[in-house]
Amino acid sequence: MRPVVYTLSDASGGARYSNVYPPDNYISPFNVALSVTVTGTVSYTVQYTFDDVFASTYSPSSGNWVNHPSLTAKTVTADSNVAYPVNGIRVVLNSGSGSITFTAVQAGGGGRA
């Protein structure tokens, strides 16, 4: 699968949320690599959900989000992974005037086009 990249900046006025990345939970093994690159001073958290993000009534703002255990309230560049199927992944820029670049890469899927 091709990488998904979201960039967020300037949360000095409040938290900023990326779009929801819906990985393909039919790929086996599931395996999604996660990376957040920090520029400046920030705090961020990567979250995932088991909610059906494709449901017509779904709203990310009222979804059931779980903080990633290795990527919560981080202030430095870091990486981790999700090794089991989830329906959505996002990053939250909690605070700070800097920026983050979030990259998610899912293994499998038959290679690049």
Number of C-alpha atoms within 10 A of each C-alpha: 16 12 13 14 15 17 15 16 19 19 20 14 10 10 15 16 19 16 13 17 17 17 20 19 15 9 14 13 13 18 19 23 15 20 19 25 15 20 15 13 14 22 21 26 21 26 19 21 20 14 16 15 18 11 8 7 7 12 13 15 8 7 14 12 17 14 17 17 11 13 22 17 18 17 21 17 15 14 15 16 16 16 13 11 18 18 17 22 25 21 28 22 27 21 21 19 15 17 21 26 16 24 18 24 17 22 18 15 13 8 8 7 5
